[in-house]
Structures are given as structure tokens and as C-alpha cells.
């Protein structure tokens, strides 16, 4: 089994320094990110505030209609003193449903129909949120911070063209367990939000219920090579392989393959 050590304070400070370097290299001072009230966006916002100054961090809350835990998102912004704004994407979501047959509009003669898809609809939220964040970031001359962690990326618990879209990934090298550890080193953050049970805010279920595996097991699989249970390892491995396309740039088809040089 692999040796594993994690210094949360060192990693926290390393992320602060890394963001400052990227900002200097790319010439930006402002950052926009979605604030969900969960640990990932909470920790990301805190690191951005430490690196660039709270006045240069723009937290956007993006409820889809009614969001029960919106107050958690507001608490994050208040605790950090960052810029904040609520943009409700509910109307956009409903409009998309209407024009894609989801509300009985139907196709015109000669056009194909679009079936109602629960999976497609659940993933609309992250995609609309990212479109909105992209609009705001460009309008402000800011960069868009990604908040996804390595555990989610490994098992594909993310939406292509949604939360995978960003200008830099703050937590992409940290597991879900490690994000909590980093968050607990920052006294400016409400502890209950750092330790809040992760959920997608879309299905009413926790992440672990949706995945069928625990984040602790995913963490062990990534850092130690096994979670200690062969069946669970196989389940995680299968998810990792099936979702590898989310971690890669789109395939560029080569029409010249097979030709002589």
C-alpha cells in the first residue's frame, strides 16, 4: 500500500501562491465563481480571496427556481466579504424545456422529436449555470474559477460543458476528503459548511447516494491504490474508465491516418 501524507496548511498556501502566479502570468486580477454553499465552492472562494483580495472575488449564487439552502451560499459570501450576486436560472431552464418538446410544444412537420430525458434535464442546470458565469466573467474582465475536486473528476461526477468548464481548476488535484481538511485550516469559513454533506442540489439526494460509493473510499482508491474492498475498487475503476472522456479535450479525427508520410 502506498505511503500517504497530507499537510493541509501547506497545500492551502500552495494554492494561494499558485493562483497569484497564474494571475500575474495571464494578467488578470478578478475572479468569478459559482457559490453553492458546499465545501468545494466555499474553499475555492476563500483561497481566491486570500490570493487576490476579497474585493476582486465575485461570488454568484445560481438557484434554479427555489433553492432551499440558498442561505448557505449567502453565508459564504458574507463570511468572506466577497462581492455577491444572485442570478436565478429558473426562467432559462423552463424556456429550454419549452423549445425542446419537454413541455408539449412538439416538433414541426418533417422535424424529429426530442424525447423527454431525466438525465439531460438534470444536467441542464450545470450547463446553464456555466453559461451564466461565463457571461458575467467576460463582462467583468475576470477569469472563471473551477470548483470541482479530484474525487468527482475521477468518477465522472461532473457535467461536461457544465462544471468542468473553467479558466483554472482550483481543487482539481485534491480529493473530496482533502478539500475538507484544507477548509478546516481557514478560520474565516463556517465549519458546518466545510463539513456539509455534499449534494448536487438537483436530485434531492447526496452525492454518495447518487454515486453508490463513499468519498472516503474514492479518496483511498486515489491515494492508496485501493479502498480495501475489491468490489468497491472495481466499481470506482469502472466509473473512472467510463467517464474518461470528460477529462480529455474533444477527439480531433484524423483523415490522414494510414497515408504514407
C-alpha positions as CSV (number, residue, x, y, z in Angstrom):
1,X,0.0,0.0,0.0
2,X,1.3,3.5,-0.9
3,X,2.5,5.9,1.8
4,X,0.3,8.9,2.2
5,X,0.9,12.3,3.9
6,X,-1.1,15.4,3.6
7,X,-0.2,18.8,5.1
8,X,-3.4,20.8,4.7
9,X,-1.9,24.2,5.6
10,X,1.0,23.7,3.2
11,X,-1.4,22.8,0.4
12,X,-3.7,25.8,1.2
13,X,-0.8,28.2,1.0
14,X,0.5,26.5,-2.2
15,X,-2.9,27.1,-3.9
16,X,-2.8,30.7,-2.8
17,X,0.7,31.1,-4.3
18,X,-0.3,29.2,-7.5
19,X,-3.3,31.4,-8.2
20,X,-1.1,34.5,-7.7
21,X,1.4,33.2,-10.2
22,X,-1.3,32.3,-12.8
23,X,-3.0,35.7,-12.3
24,X,0.3,37.5,-12.9
25,X,1.3,35.4,-15.9
26,X,-2.1,35.8,-17.5
27,X,-2.7,39.4,-16.5
28,X,-6.0,39.2,-14.5
29,X,-7.0,40.5,-11.1
30,X,-10.6,39.4,-10.8
31,X,-12.2,36.0,-10.4
32,X,-15.8,34.9,-10.8
33,X,-17.2,31.6,-9.3
34,X,-20.5,30.0,-8.6
35,X,-21.2,29.7,-4.9
36,X,-23.4,26.7,-4.0
37,X,-22.9,26.7,-0.2
38,X,-21.0,23.4,-0.4
39,X,-17.4,22.8,0.7
40,X,-15.8,23.0,-2.8
41,X,-17.0,26.4,-3.8
42,X,-16.6,27.6,-0.2
43,X,-13.0,26.6,0.0
44,X,-12.3,27.9,-3.6
45,X,-13.8,31.3,-2.7
46,X,-11.7,31.5,0.4
47,X,-8.5,30.7,-1.4
48,X,-9.3,33.3,-4.2
49,X,-10.0,35.9,-1.5
50,X,-6.6,35.2,0.2
51,X,-4.8,35.3,-3.1
52,X,-6.4,38.3,-4.9
53,X,-8.2,40.2,-2.2
54,X,-11.9,39.8,-1.3
55,X,-12.9,42.9,-3.3
56,X,-11.7,41.0,-6.5
57,X,-13.7,37.9,-5.9
58,X,-17.3,37.8,-7.4
59,X,-19.5,35.0,-6.0
60,X,-22.6,34.2,-8.0
61,X,-25.4,32.3,-6.5
62,X,-27.4,30.4,-9.2
63,X,-30.6,28.9,-7.9
64,X,-32.8,27.0,-10.4
65,X,-36.2,28.3,-9.2
66,X,-36.3,27.7,-5.5
67,X,-33.1,26.6,-3.7
68,X,-33.7,25.5,0.0
69,X,-30.1,26.1,1.0
70,X,-29.5,29.4,-0.7
71,X,-28.9,30.9,2.8
72,X,-25.7,28.8,3.0
73,X,-24.4,30.4,-0.2
74,X,-25.1,33.8,1.2
75,X,-23.3,33.0,4.5
76,X,-20.2,32.1,2.5
77,X,-20.2,35.4,0.7
78,X,-20.8,37.3,4.0
79,X,-18.2,35.4,5.9
80,X,-15.5,36.2,3.3
81,X,-16.7,39.7,2.5
82,X,-16.6,39.0,-1.3
83,X,-18.7,40.6,-4.0
84,X,-22.0,38.8,-4.4
85,X,-25.0,38.5,-6.7
86,X,-28.0,36.2,-7.1
87,X,-29.0,35.1,-10.6
88,X,-31.9,32.7,-10.8
89,X,-31.6,30.4,-13.8
90,X,-35.1,29.0,-13.4
91,X,-36.6,31.0,-16.3
92,X,-33.8,30.0,-18.7
93,X,-34.3,26.3,-17.7
94,X,-38.1,26.5,-18.3
95,X,-37.5,28.2,-21.6
96,X,-35.2,25.5,-22.8
97,X,-37.7,22.8,-21.8
98,X,-40.4,24.6,-23.8
99,X,-38.4,24.7,-27.0
100,X,-37.2,21.1,-26.8
101,X,-40.6,19.4,-26.5
102,X,-40.3,19.0,-22.8
103,X,-43.5,21.0,-22.2
104,X,-45.5,19.5,-25.0
105,X,-44.6,22.0,-27.8
106,X,-43.8,19.2,-30.2
107,X,-41.9,19.2,-33.4
108,X,-43.0,20.8,-36.7
109,X,-43.9,18.6,-39.7
110,X,-40.8,16.9,-41.1
111,X,-38.7,17.5,-37.9
112,X,-37.5,14.8,-35.5
113,X,-39.0,14.9,-32.0
114,X,-36.8,15.2,-28.8
115,X,-37.7,12.6,-26.1
116,X,-38.1,13.7,-22.5
117,X,-34.8,12.8,-20.7
118,X,-34.4,13.0,-17.0
119,X,-30.6,12.7,-17.3
120,X,-30.5,15.5,-19.9
121,X,-32.7,17.7,-17.8
122,X,-30.7,17.2,-14.6
123,X,-27.5,18.2,-16.5
124,X,-29.1,21.4,-17.9
125,X,-28.7,23.2,-14.6
126,X,-24.9,23.0,-14.5
127,X,-24.7,23.9,-18.2
128,X,-26.9,27.0,-17.8
129,X,-25.0,28.0,-14.7
130,X,-21.7,27.8,-16.5
131,X,-23.1,29.8,-19.5
132,X,-24.2,32.5,-17.0
133,X,-20.9,32.5,-15.2
134,X,-19.0,32.8,-18.5
135,X,-21.2,35.8,-19.4
136,X,-20.6,37.5,-16.1
137,X,-16.8,36.8,-16.1
138,X,-16.3,38.2,-19.6
139,X,-18.4,41.3,-18.7
140,X,-16.3,41.9,-15.7
141,X,-13.0,41.2,-17.4
142,X,-12.5,38.3,-14.9
143,X,-11.4,34.7,-15.0
144,X,-13.8,31.8,-14.1
145,X,-12.7,29.6,-11.3
146,X,-13.5,25.9,-11.4
147,X,-14.6,24.3,-8.1
148,X,-14.6,20.6,-8.9
149,X,-12.4,18.3,-6.9
150,X,-10.3,15.2,-7.9
151,X,-12.8,12.7,-6.5
152,X,-15.6,14.0,-8.6
153,X,-13.5,14.2,-11.7
154,X,-12.1,10.6,-11.2
155,X,-15.6,9.0,-11.1
156,X,-17.1,11.4,-13.6
157,X,-19.4,13.1,-11.1
158,X,-19.4,16.3,-13.2
159,X,-21.2,17.7,-16.2
160,X,-19.4,18.1,-19.5
161,X,-19.7,21.7,-20.6
162,X,-21.0,22.5,-17.2
163,X,-18.9,22.4,-14.0
164,X,-16.0,21.0,-16.0
165,X,-15.7,24.3,-17.9
166,X,-13.4,26.9,-16.3
167,X,-10.3,29.0,-16.8
168,X,-8.4,27.3,-13.9
169,X,-9.2,24.4,-11.7
170,X,-8.6,25.3,-8.0
171,X,-9.2,21.8,-6.5
172,X,-8.5,19.5,-9.4
173,X,-5.6,17.9,-7.6
174,X,-7.3,17.4,-4.2
175,X,-9.7,14.7,-3.2
176,X,-13.0,15.5,-1.5
177,X,-11.5,14.4,1.8
178,X,-8.6,16.7,1.3
179,X,-10.8,19.7,0.4
180,X,-12.4,19.4,3.8
181,X,-9.0,19.2,5.5
182,X,-7.9,22.4,3.7
183,X,-11.1,24.2,4.6
184,X,-10.7,23.4,8.3
185,X,-7.5,25.3,8.3
186,X,-9.3,28.6,7.4
187,X,-11.0,30.1,10.5
188,X,-12.8,32.6,8.3
189,X,-15.1,29.8,7.0
190,X,-18.2,28.5,8.7
191,X,-17.1,25.0,9.9
192,X,-20.5,23.5,9.2
193,X,-20.4,24.5,5.5
194,X,-16.9,23.0,5.1
195,X,-18.2,19.7,6.6
196,X,-21.6,19.9,4.9
197,X,-22.8,16.6,3.3
198,X,-22.2,17.0,-0.4
199,X,-25.2,17.0,-2.7
200,X,-25.9,18.0,-6.3
201,X,-28.7,20.4,-5.4
202,X,-30.6,18.9,-8.4
203,X,-31.9,15.5,-7.5
204,X,-32.5,15.9,-3.7
205,X,-30.0,13.2,-3.0
206,X,-26.5,13.3,-1.6
207,X,-23.5,12.8,-3.9
208,X,-22.7,9.4,-2.2
209,X,-26.3,8.2,-2.7
210,X,-26.1,9.1,-6.4
211,X,-22.6,7.5,-6.8
212,X,-23.2,4.4,-4.8
213,X,-19.7,4.7,-3.2
214,X,-18.4,6.9,-0.4
215,X,-16.0,9.8,-0.9
216,X,-13.8,8.2,1.7
217,X,-13.5,5.1,-0.4
218,X,-12.8,7.2,-3.5
219,X,-10.1,9.1,-1.6
220,X,-8.4,5.8,-0.5
221,X,-8.6,4.4,-4.1
222,X,-6.9,7.5,-5.4
223,X,-4.2,8.0,-2.8
224,X,-3.6,4.4,-1.7
225,X,-4.5,2.4,-4.8
226,X,-7.3,0.6,-3.0
227,X,-10.1,1.4,-0.6
228,X,-9.7,-2.0,1.0
229,X,-12.6,-3.6,-0.8
230,X,-12.1,-5.3,-4.2
231,X,-15.8,-4.9,-5.2
232,X,-15.8,-1.2,-4.4
233,X,-12.4,-0.7,-6.2
234,X,-13.9,-2.3,-9.3
235,X,-16.9,-0.1,-9.1
236,X,-14.8,3.1,-8.8
237,X,-12.5,1.8,-11.6
238,X,-15.4,1.2,-13.9
239,X,-16.7,4.7,-13.3
240,X,-13.3,6.2,-13.9
241,X,-12.9,4.4,-17.3
242,X,-16.4,5.1,-18.5
243,X,-16.0,8.9,-17.8
244,X,-12.5,9.4,-19.0
245,X,-13.9,11.4,-22.0
246,X,-14.9,14.2,-19.5
247,X,-11.2,14.6,-18.6
248,X,-9.9,14.9,-22.1
249,X,-10.1,17.5,-24.9
250,X,-12.5,16.5,-27.7
251,X,-11.1,14.0,-30.1
252,X,-9.8,15.5,-33.3
253,X,-10.5,13.0,-36.1
254,X,-7.5,12.4,-38.4
255,X,-8.5,11.8,-42.0
256,X,-4.8,11.3,-42.9
257,X,-4.3,8.3,-40.8
258,X,-2.8,5.4,-42.8
259,X,-1.3,7.6,-45.5
260,X,2.4,7.4,-46.2
261,X,4.5,10.3,-44.9
